[in-house]
Amino acid sequence: MISTLGAPMVPTIAREQQVSLSAAQWLLTSTLLAGAIAGPVLGRLGDGPRRRAAIQGALVCVLAGSVLAATAPGLALLLVGRTLQGAGMGLLPLAIAVAREHLPAQRMRTGIASLSVTTSVGAGIGYPLTGLIAQHLDYRAGFWFAALLSAGALVVVKWAVPAGSSTPRRPLDLTGAVLLCTGLAVLLLGMSQGAAWGLLSGATLGCLVAGVAVLTAWVIYSLRAAYPLVDLRLMGNRAVLAANATALLTGVGMYGVLSLVNLYTQVPAGAGYGFHLSLTATGLVLLPMSLGSMLANRLASALVARFGPHRILPLGSLVITLDLTLLSQWRDGLPLLVLGTFLLGAGVGAAYAVMPLLIVRHVPQSETGSATSFNQVLRTVGGSIGSAAISAIMLAHTPAGADVPQNTAYTTALLVTAGAAFLGCLTAITLPPRRTPATPVVDTGRLSPSTPSRPQQCPSGTVRDGSGLREIRAGKDQP
């Protein structure tokens, strides 16, 4: 919900702070960059006994950033506050790691699936609330609302989340963190500001080339590191690779619909298309996304229990593809847009419910936070690619001297993002796991040669010990 505070309030903040829209857009960019940096680091810190402290630390950053943004006298401090809020984008992988370790086996699948769709459900609820705040109240009220939410979350975490973890502590890969975070930050900066700087400008191309170069260096380093920030060897697993590639491509479609519906519904009167809706009304058009996500989440969980996650993953991307294709041809009535946001929620709910399930089935417990945070980073990168592509298409279809693009810009943008979502569907189909374990793999940690090989006791699951894999059910060892 807090992540939705940026986009609808940018024009309001630009007007009240007396700055240009391009300057106010940094309220979105700063949060995006902070989230990309915080995600992998928090994911690794969460894979160990410091998990609850990492969650609390991120929430403290969000709380401090919300208060700072609510009280900031100028744009500079407001940007600092929004940057601190970006730490909250790394919380979802930590919640999934908690669920994997502490939920009973029979509830773990549905628990993780429910957590995974909080992004779309929160956005669907947050957009109308943010629109209402931006239209009828001072924008600072929105940040006070964010402070209240994060303070409440801190209380819940203190009360509900266990303090420790059975995963052993391991050193934080500082070199890998610097390389990955720098590469992501520079790459996302070029994508998010490409439209403002010029797609072929030296600044944009320089950021893209530098980002790719630094990320390449990070990959080479991580493959040789003893304790990498993200274990890329695990990312090569076919199931994990399918989840990550689909996250990247589906992210283009998801953020494409959100952005395009936001723009289309608010097109000024006289343009010949659009609806000239207020921020509050636009938020209500996006509200059905939450309902679609929740319904699809329940349905996907039931289908996963019967058919397995790798067979359900393509369905989410396929629904998003169909949704974008339909909107590209028919969007003249508000009921069509409402249906479109509902189908978006359904597609995202199904896909995002399955992705972490595929990952936790194929990575050790000690890598849950790191692996799922990398998946979330790829969703963010996909969203940035989608936003950059949409900005370029809108610019290309805007006549000289005009402020509003032609209606064909939306048709082109929707078809392009539909193509990306369809590629995600094909990827999920062509990269099924060769073998899906019946239960998640649990890594008991590294054992020294002199340490007796003792499997970790757990209610249900698969453990690694010195002699190989053994399954434990109801306290009984079964080969």
VONULUM-397809 format. One record per residue (C-alpha): residue number from 1; residue in three letters; x, y, z. Coordinates in steps of 0.05 Angstrom, whole numbers. Example, Ala and Ser with C-alpha at 12.3 -4.5 7.8 and 13.67 -1.06 7.14 Angstrom:
BEGIN
<pos:1&code:ALA&px:246&py:-90&pz:156>
<pos:2&code:SER&px:273&py:-21&pz:143>
This chain:
BEGIN
<pos:1&code:MET&px:0&py:0&pz:0>
<pos:2&code:ILE&px:56&py:48&pz:17>
<pos:3&code:SER&px:88&py:36&pz:-51>
<pos:4&code:THR&px:27&py:66&pz:-85>
<pos:5&code:LEU&px:38&py:133&pz:-51>
<pos:6&code:GLY&px:85&py:158&pz:-106>
<pos:7&code:ALA&px:51&py:158&pz:-174>
<pos:8&code:PRO&px:-17&py:190&pz:-159>
<pos:9&code:MET&px:13&py:244&pz:-115>
<pos:10&code:VAL&px:69&py:266&pz:-162>
<pos:11&code:PRO&px:28&py:323&pz:-195>
<pos:12&code:THR&px:3&py:346&pz:-127>
<pos:13&code:ILE&px:73&py:348&pz:-97>
<pos:14&code:ALA&px:102&py:383&pz:-158>
<pos:15&code:ARG&px:49&py:437&pz:-152>
<pos:16&code:GLU&px:56&py:447&pz:-77>
<pos:17&code:GLN&px:132&py:444&pz:-77>
<pos:18&code:GLN&px:134&py:489&pz:-139>
<pos:19&code:VAL&px:180&py:442&pz:-178>
<pos:20&code:SER&px:174&py:411&pz:-248>
<pos:21&code:LEU&px:140&py:345&pz:-260>
<pos:22&code:SER&px:206&py:315&pz:-282>
<pos:23&code:ALA&px:238&py:335&pz:-216>
<pos:24&code:ALA&px:179&py:307&pz:-177>
<pos:25&code:GLN&px:185&py:241&pz:-215>
<pos:26&code:TRP&px:248&py:228&pz:-173>
<pos:27&code:LEU&px:199&py:211&pz:-117>
<pos:28&code:LEU&px:186&py:147&pz:-156>
<pos:29&code:THR&px:257&py:135&pz:-179>
<pos:30&code:SER&px:288&py:142&pz:-110>
<pos:31&code:THR&px:241&py:91&pz:-80>
<pos:32&code:LEU&px:253&py:43&pz:-138>
<pos:33&code:LEU&px:328&py:47&pz:-131>
<pos:34&code:ALA&px:326&py:39&pz:-55>
<pos:35&code:GLY&px:282&py:-22&pz:-61>
<pos:36&code:ALA&px:328&py:-54&pz:-112>
<pos:37&code:ILE&px:387&py:-43&pz:-66>
<pos:38&code:ALA&px:353&py:-63&pz:-1>
<pos:39&code:GLY&px:320&py:-126&pz:-28>
<pos:40&code:PRO&px:381&py:-172&pz:-39>
<pos:41&code:VAL&px:416&py:-148&pz:25>
<pos:42&code:LEU&px:354&py:-158&pz:68>
<pos:43&code:GLY&px:341&py:-225&pz:36>
<pos:44&code:ARG&px:410&py:-250&pz:56>
<pos:45&code:LEU&px:405&py:-220&pz:127>
<pos:46&code:GLY&px:338&py:-255&pz:133>
<pos:47&code:ASP&px:369&py:-323&pz:120>
<pos:48&code:GLY&px:394&py:-332&pz:191>
<pos:49&code:PRO&px:383&py:-315&pz:264>
<pos:50&code:ARG&px:379&py:-240&pz:248>
<pos:51&code:ARG&px:314&py:-247&pz:209>
<pos:52&code:ARG&px:267&py:-211&pz:257>
<pos:53&code:ALA&px:319&py:-156&pz:268>
<pos:54&code:ALA&px:324&py:-147&pz:192>
<pos:55&code:ILE&px:248&py:-141&pz:187>
<pos:56&code:GLN&px:245&py:-91&pz:244>
<pos:57&code:GLY&px:303&py:-51&pz:215>
<pos:58&code:ALA&px:268&py:-45&pz:148>
<pos:59&code:LEU&px:203&py:-24&pz:181>
<pos:60&code:VAL&px:240&py:28&pz:222>
<pos:61&code:CYS&px:269&py:56&pz:157>
<pos:62&code:VAL&px:199&py:59&pz:127>
<pos:63&code:LEU&px:171&py:93&pz:190>
<pos:64&code:ALA&px:228&py:144&pz:193>
<pos:65&code:GLY&px:221&py:158&pz:118>
<pos:66&code:SER&px:146&py:168&pz:124>
<pos:67&code:VAL&px:153&py:217&pz:181>
<pos:68&code:LEU&px:209&py:254&pz:145>
<pos:69&code:ALA&px:168&py:258&pz:81>
<pos:70&code:ALA&px:107&py:283&pz:120>
<pos:71&code:THR&px:147&py:339&pz:153>
<pos:72&code:ALA&px:198&py:356&pz:99>
<pos:73&code:PRO&px:199&py:431&pz:82>
<pos:74&code:GLY&px:229&py:419&pz:13>
<pos:75&code:LEU&px:239&py:368&pz:-43>
<pos:76&code:ALA&px:308&py:347&pz:-20>
<pos:77&code:LEU&px:286&py:319&pz:47>
<pos:78&code:LEU&px:223&py:292&pz:15>
<pos:79&code:LEU&px:267&py:251&pz:-31>
<pos:80&code:VAL&px:307&py:225&pz:28>
<pos:81&code:GLY&px:243&py:203&pz:61>
<pos:82&code:ARG&px:219&py:167&pz:-2>
<pos:83&code:THR&px:287&py:133&pz:-7>
<pos:84&code:LEU&px:280&py:107&pz:64>
<pos:85&code:GLN&px:210&py:82&pz:48>
<pos:86&code:GLY&px:241&py:39&pz:-8>
<pos:87&code:ALA&px:270&py:-8&pz:44>
<pos:88&code:GLY&px:200&py:-36&pz:53>
<pos:89&code:MET&px:204&py:-67&pz:-17>
<pos:90&code:GLY&px:251&py:-119&pz:11>
<pos:91&code:LEU&px:203&py:-144&pz:65>
<pos:92&code:LEU&px:164&py:-195&pz:25>
<pos:93&code:PRO&px:221&py:-246&pz:18>
<pos:94&code:LEU&px:233&py:-243&pz:92>
<pos:95&code:ALA&px:160&py:-257&pz:106>
<pos:96&code:ILE&px:164&py:-317&pz:59>
<pos:97&code:ALA&px:226&py:-343&pz:96>
<pos:98&code:VAL&px:188&py:-338&pz:162>
<pos:99&code:ALA&px:129&py:-376&pz:133>
<pos:100&code:ARG&px:173&py:-431&pz:106>
<pos:101&code:GLU&px:208&py:-443&pz:172>
<pos:102&code:HIS&px:151&py:-434&pz:222>
<pos:103&code:LEU&px:86&py:-454&pz:189>
<pos:104&code:PRO&px:63&py:-526&pz:194>
<pos:105&code:ALA&px:76&py:-566&pz:130>
<pos:106&code:GLN&px:2&py:-570&pz:113>
<pos:107&code:ARG&px:-6&py:-495&pz:116>
<pos:108&code:MET&px:60&py:-473&pz:86>
<pos:109&code:ARG&px:38&py:-475&pz:13>
<pos:110&code:THR&px:-24&py:-433&pz:23>
<pos:111&code:GLY&px:13&py:-386&pz:70>
<pos:112&code:ILE&px:68&py:-371&pz:21>
<pos:113&code:ALA&px:19&py:-364&pz:-36>
<pos:114&code:SER&px:-22&py:-314&pz:4>
<pos:115&code:LEU&px:40&py:-274&pz:21>
<pos:116&code:SER&px:62&py:-271&pz:-51>
<pos:117&code:VAL&px:1&py:-234&pz:-76>
<pos:118&code:THR&px:3&py:-179&pz:-23>
<pos:119&code:THR&px:38&py:-135&pz:-75>
<pos:120&code:SER&px:-21&py:-133&pz:-122>
<pos:121&code:VAL&px:-74&py:-134&pz:-67>
<pos:122&code:GLY&px:-39&py:-77&pz:-31>
<pos:123&code:ALA&px:-34&py:-37&pz:-96>
<pos:124&code:GLY&px:-107&py:-48&pz:-112>
<pos:125&code:ILE&px:-127&py:-22&pz:-44>
<pos:126&code:GLY&px:-75&py:32&pz:-41>
<pos:127&code:TYR&px:-90&py:67&pz:-107>
<pos:128&code:PRO&px:-161&py:91&pz:-88>
<pos:129&code:LEU&px:-137&py:110&pz:-18>
<pos:130&code:THR&px:-78&py:149&pz:-47>
<pos:131&code:GLY&px:-123&py:182&pz:-99>
<pos:132&code:LEU&px:-172&py:203&pz:-45>
<pos:133&code:ILE&px:-116&py:232&pz:-3>
<pos:134&code:ALA&px:-83&py:268&pz:-62>
<pos:135&code:GLN&px:-149&py:298&pz:-86>
<pos:136&code:HIS&px:-181&py:319&pz:-20>
<pos:137&code:LEU&px:-124&py:326&pz:31>
<pos:138&code:ASP&px:-54&py:354&pz:35>
<pos:139&code:TYR&px:-4&py:304&pz:7>
<pos:140&code:ARG&px:29&py:301&pz:75>
<pos:141&code:ALA&px:-32&py:264&pz:101>
<pos:142&code:GLY&px:-12&py:207&pz:55>
<pos:143&code:PHE&px:56&py:200&pz:88>
<pos:144&code:TRP&px:26&py:205&pz:158>
<pos:145&code:PHE&px:-19&py:147&pz:136>
<pos:146&code:ALA&px:43&py:109&pz:115>
<pos:147&code:ALA&px:75&py:123&pz:183>
<pos:148&code:LEU&px:14&py:95&pz:218>
<pos:149&code:LEU&px:15&py:32&pz:175>
<pos:150&code:SER&px:90&py:19&pz:187>
<pos:151&code:ALA&px:83&py:32&pz:262>
<pos:152&code:GLY&px:26&py:-19&pz:265>
<pos:153&code:ALA&px:69&py:-69&pz:226>
<pos:154&code:LEU&px:125&py:-60&pz:277>
<pos:155&code:VAL&px:78&py:-79&pz:333>
<pos:156&code:VAL&px:53&py:-140&pz:296>
<pos:157&code:VAL&px:124&py:-164&pz:280>
<pos:158&code:LYS&px:145&py:-157&pz:353>
<pos:159&code:TRP&px:85&py:-197&pz:375>
<pos:160&code:ALA&px:80&py:-250&pz:321>
<pos:161&code:VAL&px:147&py:-263&pz:287>
<pos:162&code:PRO&px:195&py:-311&pz:324>
<pos:163&code:ALA&px:260&py:-280&pz:344>
<pos:164&code:GLY&px:308&py:-336&pz:323>
<pos:165&code:SER&px:318&py:-382&pz:264>
<pos:166&code:SER&px:346&py:-452&pz:257>
<pos:167&code:THR&px:387&py:-429&pz:197>
<pos:168&code:PRO&px:460&py:-418&pz:217>
<pos:169&code:ARG&px:491&py:-350&pz:213>
<pos:170&code:ARG&px:536&py:-337&pz:154>
<pos:171&code:PRO&px:579&py:-277&pz:134>
<pos:172&code:LEU&px:548&py:-222&pz:91>
<pos:173&code:ASP&px:580&py:-218&pz:23>
<pos:174&code:LEU&px:597&py:-144&pz:24>
<pos:175&code:THR&px:634&py:-145&pz:-43>
<pos:176&code:GLY&px:576&py:-180&pz:-77>
<pos:177&code:ALA&px:527&py:-132&pz:-45>
<pos:178&code:VAL&px:564&py:-71&pz:-70>
<pos:179&code:LEU&px:570&py:-99&pz:-141>
<pos:180&code:LEU&px:498&py:-122&pz:-146>
<pos:181&code:CYS&px:467&py:-60&pz:-114>
<pos:182&code:THR&px:510&py:-13&pz:-156>
<pos:183&code:GLY&px:495&py:-50&pz:-220>
<pos:184&code:LEU&px:420&py:-52&pz:-207>
<pos:185&code:ALA&px:418&py:21&pz:-185>
<pos:186&code:VAL&px:454&py:46&pz:-247>
<pos:187&code:LEU&px:414&py:1&pz:-294>
<pos:188&code:LEU&px:347&py:21&pz:-264>
<pos:189&code:LEU&px:367&py:94&pz:-263>
<pos:190&code:GLY&px:379&py:92&pz:-338>
<pos:191&code:MET&px:312&py:56&pz:-350>
<pos:192&code:SER&px:270&py:101&pz:-306>
<pos:193&code:GLN&px:300&py:167&pz:-330>
<pos:194&code:GLY&px:310&py:148&pz:-403>
<pos:195&code:ALA&px:248&py:185&pz:-426>
<pos:196&code:ALA&px:268&py:249&pz:-391>
<pos:197&code:TRP&px:341&py:246&pz:-412>
<pos:198&code:GLY&px:329&py:219&pz:-482>
<pos:199&code:LEU&px:330&py:146&pz:-501>
<pos:200&code:LEU&px:394&py:153&pz:-541>
<pos:201&code:SER&px:427&py:206&pz:-497>
<pos:202&code:GLY&px:497&py:195&pz:-469>
<pos:203&code:ALA&px:470&py:192&pz:-398>
<pos:204&code:THR&px:418&py:138&pz:-413>
<pos:205&code:LEU&px:465&py:95&pz:-455>
<pos:206&code:GLY&px:521&py:105&pz:-405>
<pos:207&code:CYS&px:478&py:81&pz:-347>
<pos:208&code:LEU&px:454&py:20&pz:-385>
<pos:209&code:VAL&px:524&py:-1&pz:-408>
<pos:210&code:ALA&px:554&py:12&pz:-339>
<pos:211&code:GLY&px:499&py:-26&pz:-305>
<pos:212&code:VAL&px:507&py:-87&pz:-349>
<pos:213&code:ALA&px:582&py:-85&pz:-340>
<pos:214&code:VAL&px:578&py:-82&pz:-264>
<pos:215&code:LEU&px:525&py:-137&pz:-262>
<pos:216&code:THR&px:570&py:-181&pz:-306>
<pos:217&code:ALA&px:627&py:-170&pz:-257>
<pos:218&code:TRP&px:579&py:-190&pz:-201>
<pos:219&code:VAL&px:560&py:-254&pz:-236>
<pos:220&code:ILE&px:633&py:-274&pz:-246>
<pos:221&code:TYR&px:650&py:-257&pz:-174>
<pos:222&code:SER&px:589&py:-293&pz:-145>
<pos:223&code:LEU&px:604&py:-358&pz:-181>
<pos:224&code:ARG&px:671&py:-360&pz:-145>
<pos:225&code:ALA&px:651&py:-334&pz:-76>
<pos:226&code:ALA&px:645&py:-382&pz:-17>
<pos:227&code:TYR&px:584&py:-346&pz:12>
<pos:228&code:PRO&px:553&py:-305&pz:-45>
<pos:229&code:LEU&px:497&py:-255&pz:-33>
<pos:230&code:VAL&px:455&py:-294&pz:-83>
<pos:231&code:ASP&px:476&py:-365&pz:-99>
<pos:232&code:LEU&px:473&py:-364&pz:-175>
<pos:233&code:ARG&px:486&py:-438&pz:-179>
<pos:234&code:LEU&px:416&py:-449&pz:-150>
<pos:235&code:MET&px:387&py:-399&pz:-199>
<pos:236&code:GLY&px:407&py:-447&pz:-255>
<pos:237&code:ASN&px:356&py:-498&pz:-231>
<pos:238&code:ARG&px:303&py:-504&pz:-285>
<pos:239&code:ALA&px:245&py:-490&pz:-237>
<pos:240&code:VAL&px:279&py:-430&pz:-206>
<pos:241&code:LEU&px:300&py:-405&pz:-274>
<pos:242&code:ALA&px:228&py:-411&pz:-299>
<pos:243&code:ALA&px:202&py:-372&pz:-239>
<pos:244&code:ASN&px:254&py:-317&pz:-247>
<pos:245&code:ALA&px:248&py:-310&pz:-323>
<pos:246&code:THR&px:172&py:-308&pz:-317>
<pos:247&code:ALA&px:177&py:-256&pz:-261>
<pos:248&code:LEU&px:219&py:-211&pz:-306>
<pos:249&code:LEU&px:172&py:-216&pz:-366>
<pos:250&code:THR&px:107&py:-216&pz:-327>
<pos:251&code:GLY&px:130&py:-154&pz:-290>
<pos:252&code:VAL&px:130&py:-117&pz:-356>
<pos:253&code:GLY&px:57&py:-134&pz:-367>
<pos:254&code:MET&px:34&py:-121&pz:-296>
<pos:255&code:TYR&px:64&py:-52&pz:-289>
<pos:256&code:GLY&px:44&py:-37&pz:-361>
<pos:257&code:VAL&px:-30&py:-45&pz:-346>
<pos:258&code:LEU&px:-25&py:-4&pz:-281>
<pos:259&code:SER&px:11&py:53&pz:-315>
<pos:260&code:LEU&px:-32&py:53&pz:-378>
<pos:261&code:VAL&px:-99&py:49&pz:-341>
<pos:262&code:ASN&px:-76&py:106&pz:-296>
<pos:263&code:LEU&px:-59&py:149&pz:-356>
<pos:264&code:TYR&px:-119&py:130&pz:-400>
<pos:265&code:THR&px:-172&py:144&pz:-348>
<pos:266&code:GLN&px:-144&py:213&pz:-333>
<pos:267&code:VAL&px:-136&py:237&pz:-405>
<pos:268&code:PRO&px:-163&py:309&pz:-408>
<pos:269&code:ALA&px:-230&py:323&pz:-441>
<pos:270&code:GLY&px:-225&py:341&pz:-514>
<pos:271&code:ALA&px:-172&py:290&pz:-531>
<pos:272&code:GLY&px:-223&py:246&pz:-567>
<pos:273&code:TYR&px:-212&py:186&pz:-521>
<pos:274&code:GLY&px:-204&py:172&pz:-447>
<pos:275&code:PHE&px:-251&py:189&pz:-390>
<pos:276&code:HIS&px:-222&py:251&pz:-355>
<pos:277&code:LEU&px:-232&py:218&pz:-286>
<pos:278&code:SER&px:-209&py:245&pz:-220>
<pos:279&code:LEU&px:-154&py:211&pz:-180>
<pos:280&code:THR&px:-205&py:180&pz:-134>
<pos:281&code:ALA&px:-246&py:152&pz:-191>
<pos:282&code:THR&px:-183&py:125&pz:-224>
<pos:283&code:GLY&px:-165&py:89&pz:-160>
<pos:284&code:LEU&px:-234&py:57&pz:-158>
<pos:285&code:VAL&px:-224&py:31&pz:-229>
<pos:286&code:LEU&px:-160&py:-3&pz:-204>
<pos:287&code:LEU&px:-193&py:-31&pz:-141>
<pos:288&code:PRO&px:-219&py:-96&pz:-174>
<pos:289&code:MET&px:-146&py:-117&pz:-181>
<pos:290&code:SER&px:-146&py:-136&pz:-107>
<pos:291&code:LEU&px:-208&py:-179&pz:-114>
<pos:292&code:GLY&px:-179&py:-214&pz:-176>
<pos:293&code:SER&px:-113&py:-227&pz:-140>
<pos:294&code:MET&px:-147&py:-257&pz:-78>
<pos:295&code:LEU&px:-194&py:-302&pz:-119>
<pos:296&code:ALA&px:-138&py:-326&pz:-165>
<pos:297&code:ASN&px:-94&py:-339&pz:-105>
<pos:298&code:ARG&px:-145&py:-386&pz:-74>
<pos:299&code:LEU&px:-157&py:-421&pz:-140>
<pos:300&code:ALA&px:-82&py:-427&pz:-156>
<pos:301&code:SER&px:-68&py:-457&pz:-87>
<pos:302&code:ALA&px:-121&py:-511&pz:-99>
<pos:303&code:LEU&px:-95&py:-526&pz:-169>
<pos:304&code:VAL&px:-23&py:-529&pz:-145>
<pos:305&code:ALA&px:-42&py:-582&pz:-94>
<pos:306&code:ARG&px:-69&py:-625&pz:-151>
<pos:307&code:PHE&px:-25&py:-610&pz:-211>
<pos:308&code:GLY&px:39&py:-579&pz:-183>
<pos:309&code:PRO&px:64&py:-507&pz:-188>
<pos:310&code:HIS&px:101&py:-514&pz:-254>
<pos:311&code:ARG&px:36&py:-529&pz:-290>
<pos:312&code:ILE&px:0&py:-470&pz:-261>
<pos:313&code:LEU&px:54&py:-417&pz:-272>
<pos:314&code:PRO&px:39&py:-407&pz:-347>
<pos:315&code:LEU&px:-35&py:-395&pz:-333>
<pos:316&code:GLY&px:-21&py:-330&pz:-297>
<pos:317&code:SER&px:21&py:-302&pz:-353>
<pos:318&code:LEU&px:-31&py:-326&pz:-404>
<pos:319&code:VAL&px:-87&py:-288&pz:-368>
<pos:320&code:ILE&px:-45&py:-224&pz:-367>
<pos:321&code:THR&px:-31&py:-234&pz:-442>
<pos:322&code:LEU&px:-104&py:-241&pz:-458>
<pos:323&code:ASP&px:-122&py:-182&pz:-414>
<pos:324&code:LEU&px:-72&py:-136&pz:-448>
<pos:325&code:THR&px:-93&py:-159&pz:-517>
<pos:326&code:LEU&px:-167&py:-147&pz:-503>
<pos:327&code:LEU&px:-153&py:-77&pz:-475>
<pos:328&code:SER&px:-112&py:-60&pz:-536>
<pos:329&code:GLN&px:-174&py:-69&pz:-579>
<pos:330&code:TRP&px:-232&py:-53&pz:-532>
<pos:331&code:ARG&px:-225&py:0&pz:-478>
<pos:332&code:ASP&px:-279&py:51&pz:-496>
<pos:333&code:GLY&px:-323&py:37&pz:-436>
<pos:334&code:LEU&px:-308&py:39&pz:-361>
<pos:335&code:PRO&px:-336&py:-31&pz:-351>
<pos:336&code:LEU&px:-282&py:-57&pz:-399>
<pos:337&code:LEU&px:-228&py:-23&pz:-358>
<pos:338&code:VAL&px:-256&py:-50&pz:-294>
<pos:339&code:LEU&px:-256&py:-120&pz:-324>
<pos:340&code:GLY&px:-185&py:-108&pz:-348>
<pos:341&code:THR&px:-160&py:-91&pz:-278>
<pos:342&code:PHE&px:-197&py:-151&pz:-250>
<pos:343&code:LEU&px:-164&py:-198&pz:-301>
<pos:344&code:LEU&px:-97&py:-165&pz:-286>
<pos:345&code:GLY&px:-106&py:-182&pz:-213>
<pos:346&code:ALA&px:-126&py:-253&pz:-231>
<pos:347&code:GLY&px:-65&py:-264&pz:-275>
<pos:348&code:VAL&px:-17&py:-232&pz:-226>
<pos:349&code:GLY&px:-49&py:-269&pz:-168>
<pos:350&code:ALA&px:-40&py:-336&pz:-201>
<pos:351&code:ALA&px:31&py:-324&pz:-226>
<pos:352&code:TYR&px:57&py:-291&pz:-162>
<pos:353&code:ALA&px:26&py:-345&pz:-119>
<pos:354&code:VAL&px:64&py:-399&pz:-155>
<pos:355&code:MET&px:133&py:-367&pz:-164>
<pos:356&code:PRO&px:156&py:-371&pz:-92>
<pos:357&code:LEU&px:128&py:-441&pz:-85>
<pos:358&code:LEU&px:172&py:-463&pz:-143>
<pos:359&code:ILE&px:232&py:-430&pz:-112>
<pos:360&code:VAL&px:224&py:-458&pz:-41>
<pos:361&code:ARG&px:215&py:-528&pz:-69>
<pos:362&code:HIS&px:282&py:-525&pz:-103>
<pos:363&code:VAL&px:328&py:-485&pz:-57>
<pos:364&code:PRO&px:353&py:-501&pz:14>
<pos:365&code:GLN&px:319&py:-466&pz:72>
<pos:366&code:SER&px:382&py:-426&pz:84>
<pos:367&code:GLU&px:373&py:-393&pz:16>
<pos:368&code:THR&px:299&py:-377&pz:19>
<pos:369&code:GLY&px:304&py:-302&pz:32>
<pos:370&code:SER&px:361&py:-292&pz:-17>
<pos:371&code:ALA&px:328&py:-331&pz:-73>
<pos:372&code:THR&px:259&py:-300&pz:-66>
<pos:373&code:SER&px:289&py:-230&pz:-60>
<pos:374&code:PHE&px:325&py:-240&pz:-126>
<pos:375&code:ASN&px:258&py:-260&pz:-157>
<pos:376&code:GLN&px:227&py:-196&pz:-131>
<pos:377&code:VAL&px:285&py:-155&pz:-159>
<pos:378&code:LEU&px:271&py:-185&pz:-227>
<pos:379&code:ARG&px:198&py:-165&pz:-221>
<pos:380&code:THR&px:222&py:-93&pz:-208>
<pos:381&code:VAL&px:270&py:-95&pz:-267>
<pos:382&code:GLY&px:213&py:-121&pz:-311>
<pos:383&code:GLY&px:169&py:-64&pz:-287>
<pos:384&code:SER&px:223&py:-14&pz:-303>
<pos:385&code:ILE&px:231&py:-43&pz:-373>
<pos:386&code:GLY&px:156&py:-37&pz:-383>
<pos:387&code:SER&px:154&py:34&pz:-358>
<pos:388&code:ALA&px:212&py:54&pz:-403>
<pos:389&code:ALA&px:180&py:21&pz:-464>
<pos:390&code:ILE&px:113&py:55&pz:-450>
<pos:391&code:SER&px:147&py:123&pz:-442>
<pos:392&code:ALA&px:183&py:114&pz:-508>
<pos:393&code:ILE&px:119&py:93&pz:-544>
<pos:394&code:MET&px:79&py:151&pz:-515>
<pos:395&code:LEU&px:134&py:200&pz:-536>
<pos:396&code:ALA&px:136&py:172&pz:-607>
<pos:397&code:HIS&px:60&py:179&pz:-615>
<pos:398&code:THR&px:54&py:249&pz:-587>
<pos:399&code:PRO&px:49&py:301&pz:-643>
<pos:400&code:ALA&px:96&py:361&pz:-641>
<pos:401&code:GLY&px:70&py:414&pz:-594>
<pos:402&code:ALA&px:16&py:369&pz:-564>
<pos:403&code:ASP&px:12&py:348&pz:-491>
<pos:404&code:VAL&px:-29&py:284&pz:-501>
<pos:405&code:PRO&px:-8&py:224&pz:-543>
<pos:406&code:GLN&px:-52&py:195&pz:-597>
<pos:407&code:ASN&px:-99&py:138&pz:-580>
<pos:408&code:THR&px:-57&py:91&pz:-622>
<pos:409&code:ALA&px:-1&py:99&pz:-570>
<pos:410&code:TYR&px:-42&py:59&pz:-520>
<pos:411&code:THR&px:-58&py:5&pz:-571>
<pos:412&code:THR&px:16&py:-3&pz:-588>
<pos:413&code:ALA&px:38&py:-2&pz:-515>
<pos:414&code:LEU&px:-13&py:-53&pz:-495>
<pos:415&code:LEU&px:6&py:-100&pz:-551>
<pos:416&code:VAL&px:81&py:-93&pz:-535>
<pos:417&code:THR&px:70&py:-109&pz:-461>
<pos:418&code:ALA&px:23&py:-166&pz:-481>
<pos:419&code:GLY&px:80&py:-195&pz:-522>
<pos:420&code:ALA&px:126&py:-193&pz:-462>
<pos:421&code:ALA&px:74&py:-228&pz:-419>
<pos:422&code:PHE&px:65&py:-281&pz:-473>
<pos:423&code:LEU&px:140&py:-293&pz:-474>
<pos:424&code:GLY&px:134&py:-305&pz:-399>
<pos:425&code:CYS&px:80&py:-357&pz:-412>
<pos:426&code:LEU&px:124&py:-392&pz:-464>
<pos:427&code:THR&px:183&py:-391&pz:-416>
<pos:428&code:ALA&px:142&py:-423&pz:-361>
<pos:429&code:ILE&px:120&py:-477&pz:-409>
<pos:430&code:THR&px:188&py:-493&pz:-438>
<pos:431&code:LEU&px:226&py:-494&pz:-372>
<pos:432&code:PRO&px:189&py:-544&pz:-329>
<pos:433&code:PRO&px:230&py:-578&pz:-274>
<pos:434&code:ARG&px:254&py:-647&pz:-293>
<pos:435&code:ARG&px:235&py:-671&pz:-224>
<pos:436&code:THR&px:192&py:-636&pz:-172>
<pos:437&code:PRO&px:205&py:-657&pz:-101>
<pos:438&code:ALA&px:144&py:-674&pz:-61>
<pos:439&code:THR&px:168&py:-632&pz:-3>
<pos:440&code:PRO&px:214&py:-571&pz:4>
<pos:441&code:VAL&px:289&py:-583&pz:10>
<pos:442&code:VAL&px:318&py:-562&pz:77>
<pos:443&code:ASP&px:392&py:-550&pz:83>
<pos:444&code:THR&px:420&py:-565&pz:152>
<pos:445&code:GLY&px:481&py:-522&pz:139>
<pos:446&code:ARG&px:554&py:-538&pz:126>
<pos:447&code:LEU&px:583&py:-595&pz:167>
<pos:448&code:SER&px:656&py:-599&pz:183>
<pos:449&code:PRO&px:690&py:-667&pz:172>
<pos:450&code:SER&px:692&py:-679&pz:247>
<pos:451&code:THR&px:619&py:-662&pz:258>
<pos:452&code:PRO&px:571&py:-720&pz:265>
<pos:453&code:SER&px:521&py:-723&pz:209>
<pos:454&code:ARG&px:454&py:-710&pz:243>
<pos:455&code:PRO&px:392&py:-692&pz:203>
<pos:456&code:GLN&px:352&py:-632&pz:226>
<pos:457&code:GLN&px:288&py:-654&pz:261>
<pos:458&code:CYS&px:225&py:-623&pz:233>
<pos:459&code:PRO&px:151&py:-642&pz:230>
<pos:460&code:SER&px:153&py:-655&pz:156>
<pos:461&code:GLY&px:201&py:-643&pz:99>
<pos:462&code:THR&px:262&py:-668&pz:64>
<pos:463&code:VAL&px:331&py:-661&pz:98>
<pos:464&code:ARG&px:402&py:-668&pz:74>
<pos:465&code:ASP&px:450&py:-707&pz:117>
<pos:466&code:GLY&px:517&py:-740&pz:103>
<pos:467&code:SER&px:485&py:-801&pz:72>
<pos:468&code:GLY&px:438&py:-764&pz:24>
<pos:469&code:LEU&px:365&py:-745&pz:24>
<pos:470&code:ARG&px:316&py:-772&pz:75>
<pos:471&code:GLU&px:244&py:-756&pz:86>
<pos:472&code:ILE&px:214&py:-743&pz:155>
<pos:473&code:ARG&px:139&py:-747&pz:165>
<pos:474&code:ALA&px:105&py:-745&pz:233>
<pos:475&code:GLY&px:171&py:-753&pz:268>
<pos:476&code:LYS&px:189&py:-818&pz:233>
<pos:477&code:ASP&px:250&py:-827&pz:188>
<pos:478&code:GLN&px:232&py:-858&pz:121>
<pos:479&code:PRO&px:286&py:-872&pz:68>
